[in-house]
Amino acid sequence: MKSDTLIKTDGMRILADTLGIVEAERFITLMLREPFNYTEWQRTLYGDMPLKKLYENIKTFETGNA
């Protein structure tokens, strides 16, 4: 199991690599500013998307064809 520090470091690196440092900081600010229920968001994130379609989207994203 990763330590909390390592998870935060990895998360910030992933955000910065994906969004850029300014947008990563903006994302964090938005998450801290607004009430946010991660569990509820996760439940509704993909709606009724079939698992097969979600898997296809992930594979497309991973190969850079998105």
SULDADA-V484385 format. One record per pair of residues at least 24 apart in sequence whose ideal C-beta (glycine too) atoms are under 6 Angstrom apart, sorted by the first residue. I is the first residue (numbers start at 1). J is the second residue. D is the distance in whole Angstrom. If there is no record, write none. Layout:
I_J_D, I_J_D
This chain:
none
